[in-house]
């Protein structure tokens, strides 16, 4: 199991949902997708729980292998899953993403992210606007 598999399952589950309001009643996500008003779990809820379990298992494995703190490792895994999920859903979430392309930064310090205003490092994954070539960290734009 890896981050891409978890993100793919989440993307497929979100695509199956036709009525987001049923699970997400507020912008901040305070309505937990694991509970329903009927008291039963449906396939989408079970898939969300499966994604959480997969992320937890991956984080435990990474923490054990690297002798690092579990909570920190879990946050890193969740961030990676979020970035991968955003990549998968980017064009369907906002038409502005359709105007960006994946690029790799060629030189250290030559490019500044248009969102966080920090220098980008050589080899880093970024997004570039098609018409003006402004570049952004992938995690900032997503």
C-alpha positions as CSV (number, residue, x, y, z in Angstrom):
1,X,0.0,0.0,0.0
2,X,1.2,3.5,-0.8
3,X,0.0,7.1,-0.8
4,X,-1.1,6.9,-4.4
5,X,-3.3,3.9,-3.7
6,X,-5.0,5.7,-0.8
7,X,-5.5,8.9,-2.8
8,X,-6.9,6.9,-5.8
9,X,-9.4,5.2,-3.5
10,X,-10.5,8.5,-2.0
11,X,-10.9,10.0,-5.5
12,X,-13.0,7.1,-6.7
13,X,-15.1,7.3,-3.6
14,X,-15.6,11.1,-3.9
15,X,-16.6,10.6,-7.6
16,X,-19.3,8.1,-6.6
17,X,-20.9,10.5,-4.2
18,X,-23.7,12.5,-5.8
19,X,-24.8,14.5,-2.8
20,X,-21.8,15.9,-0.8
21,X,-24.2,17.8,1.5
22,X,-25.3,14.5,3.0
23,X,-21.8,14.0,4.6
24,X,-20.2,17.4,4.7
25,X,-22.5,19.9,6.2
26,X,-19.9,22.6,6.9
27,X,-16.9,24.0,5.1
28,X,-14.6,22.9,8.0
29,X,-15.7,19.3,7.7
30,X,-17.3,19.1,11.2
31,X,-19.8,16.6,10.0
32,X,-17.9,13.3,10.2
33,X,-18.3,11.2,7.1
34,X,-18.2,8.0,9.2
35,X,-21.7,8.7,10.6
36,X,-25.0,8.9,8.9
37,X,-28.5,10.0,10.0
38,X,-29.8,6.5,9.3
39,X,-27.3,4.8,11.6
40,X,-25.9,2.6,8.9
41,X,-22.6,2.8,7.1
42,X,-22.8,2.8,3.3
43,X,-20.1,1.8,0.8
44,X,-18.6,5.3,0.5
45,X,-18.3,5.7,4.3
46,X,-16.7,2.3,4.5
47,X,-14.2,3.3,1.8
48,X,-13.4,6.5,3.7
49,X,-12.8,4.5,6.8
50,X,-10.6,2.1,4.8
51,X,-8.6,5.1,3.5
52,X,-8.0,6.2,7.1
53,X,-7.0,2.7,8.2
54,X,-4.6,2.4,5.2
55,X,-3.0,5.8,6.1
56,X,-2.7,4.9,9.7
57,X,-1.1,1.5,8.8
58,X,1.3,3.2,6.4
59,X,2.3,5.8,9.0
60,X,2.9,3.1,11.7
61,X,5.1,1.2,9.3
62,X,7.1,4.3,8.3
63,X,7.5,5.4,11.9
64,X,8.7,2.0,12.9
65,X,11.2,1.8,9.9
66,X,12.6,5.2,10.5
67,X,12.4,5.2,14.3
68,X,10.3,8.4,14.2
69,X,7.3,9.8,16.1
70,X,4.0,8.2,14.9
71,X,1.9,11.4,15.1
72,X,4.3,13.4,13.0
73,X,4.6,10.5,10.5
74,X,0.8,10.3,10.3
75,X,0.6,14.0,9.5
76,X,3.2,13.6,6.8
77,X,1.3,10.7,5.3
78,X,-2.0,12.6,5.4
79,X,-0.4,15.6,3.7
80,X,1.1,13.3,1.0
81,X,-2.4,11.7,0.4
82,X,-4.0,15.2,0.3
83,X,-1.5,16.3,-2.4
84,X,-2.0,13.2,-4.5
85,X,-5.8,13.5,-4.1
86,X,-5.6,17.1,-5.2
87,X,-3.6,16.1,-8.3
88,X,-6.2,13.5,-9.2
89,X,-9.1,15.8,-8.7
90,X,-7.5,19.1,-9.7
91,X,-9.2,19.6,-13.1
92,X,-12.6,18.7,-11.7
93,X,-12.3,20.9,-8.6
94,X,-11.5,24.2,-10.3
95,X,-11.2,25.2,-13.9
96,X,-8.1,27.3,-13.0
97,X,-6.1,24.1,-12.5
98,X,-6.8,23.2,-16.1
99,X,-4.5,26.1,-17.1
100,X,-1.5,24.7,-15.2
101,X,1.1,22.1,-16.1
102,X,3.3,19.9,-14.0
103,X,6.9,21.1,-14.1
104,X,10.2,20.4,-12.4
105,X,12.3,23.3,-11.2
106,X,15.6,23.5,-13.2
107,X,17.7,25.8,-11.0
108,X,18.0,26.5,-7.3
109,X,16.7,29.9,-6.1
110,X,15.7,31.1,-9.6
111,X,12.0,30.6,-9.1
112,X,9.8,32.0,-6.3
113,X,6.4,30.4,-5.5
114,X,3.7,32.9,-6.3
115,X,1.7,31.8,-3.2
116,X,4.1,31.4,-0.3
117,X,6.8,33.6,-1.9
118,X,9.6,31.1,-0.9
119,X,12.4,30.1,-3.3
120,X,11.9,26.8,-5.1
121,X,14.6,24.1,-5.0
122,X,16.1,22.4,-8.1
123,X,14.2,19.2,-8.9
124,X,11.1,20.2,-6.9
125,X,7.7,19.4,-8.3
126,X,5.8,22.5,-9.2
127,X,2.8,23.8,-11.3
128,X,3.2,26.5,-14.0
129,X,0.5,28.6,-15.5
130,X,0.2,27.9,-19.2
131,X,-0.1,31.5,-20.4
132,X,2.2,33.4,-18.1
133,X,4.6,30.7,-16.8
134,X,4.2,31.7,-13.1
135,X,5.3,28.8,-11.0
136,X,3.9,27.5,-7.7
137,X,4.9,24.7,-5.3
138,X,2.6,21.8,-6.0
139,X,1.5,21.7,-2.4
140,X,0.7,25.4,-2.3
141,X,-1.4,25.4,-5.5
142,X,-3.3,22.3,-4.5
